Amino acid sequence: MIEVTQTLCTWWDVMADMRAKYGTGSEDIEEKPEWGFLQEIQEEMLEELQTLTGASQDLLFECVQQAMFRVLGMYEETTLNPDQAQEIIRVAVQLALAYECRDLRARKLVN
């Protein structure tokens, strides 16, 4: 869990640097030079989370987004401290597991 927390902090820092450099309204953010690196970090984070949970990366991406909102609220902070990152990962894993269990129950694969 420590590794994925550190990866989230790195991802956050790259996002914050891009926001500072290009602003929040940049519609062509995917064309910026940092985008590829950001995608690599995100992929690494999702792979680490997938190892922890077994959930799909699509679900995990959504869970991380929801967890960020739950932990940080509406505020767009420029820094993310390790405690916040750890809480985001904890909540994201909890959400992913809850969604997976709900899906398995709906398919009658779990009592």
C-alpha positions as CSV (number, residue, x, y, z in Angstrom):
1,M,0.0,0.0,0.0
2,I,3.0,2.3,0.6
3,E,4.0,2.0,-3.1
4,V,0.6,2.9,-4.5
5,T,0.4,5.9,-2.0
6,Q,3.7,7.2,-3.2
7,T,2.6,6.7,-6.8
8,L,-0.5,8.7,-6.2
9,C,1.6,11.5,-4.7
10,T,3.8,11.5,-7.8
11,W,0.7,11.6,-10.1
12,W,-0.8,14.4,-8.0
13,D,2.4,16.4,-8.2
14,V,2.6,16.1,-12.0
15,M,-1.1,17.1,-12.3
16,A,-0.5,20.1,-10.1
17,D,2.6,21.2,-12.1
18,M,0.5,20.9,-15.3
19,R,-2.3,22.9,-13.8
20,A,0.2,25.6,-12.7
21,K,1.8,25.6,-16.1
22,Y,-1.2,25.4,-18.4
23,G,-4.2,26.3,-16.2
24,T,-7.3,24.3,-15.5
25,G,-9.1,25.2,-18.7
26,S,-6.6,23.8,-21.1
27,E,-8.7,21.7,-23.5
28,D,-5.7,20.3,-25.3
29,I,-4.1,18.9,-22.1
30,E,-3.5,15.6,-23.8
31,E,-1.2,17.3,-26.3
32,K,1.1,18.7,-23.7
33,P,4.6,17.1,-23.3
34,E,3.9,15.9,-19.8
35,W,0.8,14.0,-20.7
36,G,2.7,10.8,-21.6
37,F,4.5,10.7,-18.3
38,L,1.3,11.4,-16.4
39,Q,-0.4,8.5,-18.2
40,E,2.5,6.2,-17.3
41,I,2.2,7.1,-13.6
42,Q,-1.5,6.7,-13.7
43,E,-1.1,3.2,-15.3
44,E,1.4,2.3,-12.6
45,M,-1.0,3.4,-9.9
46,L,-3.9,1.5,-11.4
47,E,-1.8,-1.7,-11.8
48,E,-0.7,-1.5,-8.2
49,L,-4.3,-1.1,-7.1
50,Q,-5.3,-3.9,-9.3
51,T,-2.8,-6.1,-7.6
52,L,-4.2,-5.2,-4.2
53,T,-7.9,-5.7,-5.2
54,G,-8.2,-7.8,-8.3
55,A,-10.7,-5.2,-9.6
56,S,-10.6,-3.8,-13.2
57,Q,-8.5,-0.7,-13.9
58,D,-11.6,1.1,-15.2
59,L,-13.4,0.5,-11.9
60,L,-10.3,1.5,-9.9
61,F,-10.0,4.8,-11.8
62,E,-13.5,5.7,-11.0
63,C,-13.0,4.6,-7.3
64,V,-9.9,6.8,-7.0
65,Q,-11.8,9.8,-8.4
66,Q,-14.6,9.2,-5.9
67,A,-12.1,8.7,-3.1
68,M,-10.4,12.0,-3.9
69,F,-13.7,13.8,-3.8
70,R,-14.6,12.1,-0.5
71,V,-11.3,12.8,1.2
72,L,-10.5,16.3,-0.3
73,G,-14.0,17.5,-1.0
74,M,-14.5,20.2,-3.6
75,Y,-11.3,22.0,-2.9
76,E,-8.6,21.7,-5.5
77,E,-5.5,21.7,-3.3
78,T,-2.1,22.1,-4.9
79,T,-0.4,19.7,-2.6
80,L,-1.3,16.3,-1.3
81,N,0.2,15.2,1.9
82,P,1.0,11.5,2.5
83,D,-1.8,11.1,5.0
84,Q,-4.4,12.3,2.5
85,A,-2.9,10.1,-0.2
86,Q,-3.1,7.1,2.1
87,E,-6.7,7.8,3.0
88,I,-7.6,8.2,-0.7
89,I,-6.1,4.8,-1.5
90,R,-7.8,3.2,1.5
91,V,-11.2,4.6,0.4
92,A,-10.6,3.7,-3.2
93,V,-9.8,0.1,-2.3
94,Q,-12.8,0.0,0.0
95,L,-15.1,1.3,-2.8
96,A,-13.7,-1.1,-5.4
97,L,-14.2,-4.1,-3.1
98,A,-17.8,-2.9,-2.3
99,Y,-18.6,-2.6,-6.0
100,E,-17.1,-6.0,-6.8
101,C,-19.1,-7.6,-4.0
102,R,-22.3,-5.9,-5.1
103,D,-21.6,-7.1,-8.7
104,L,-20.9,-10.7,-7.6
105,R,-24.1,-10.7,-5.4
106,A,-26.1,-9.4,-8.4
107,R,-24.8,-12.3,-10.5
108,K,-25.6,-14.7,-7.6
109,L,-22.0,-15.7,-7.3
110,V,-21.8,-14.8,-3.6
111,N,-24.1,-15.6,-0.7
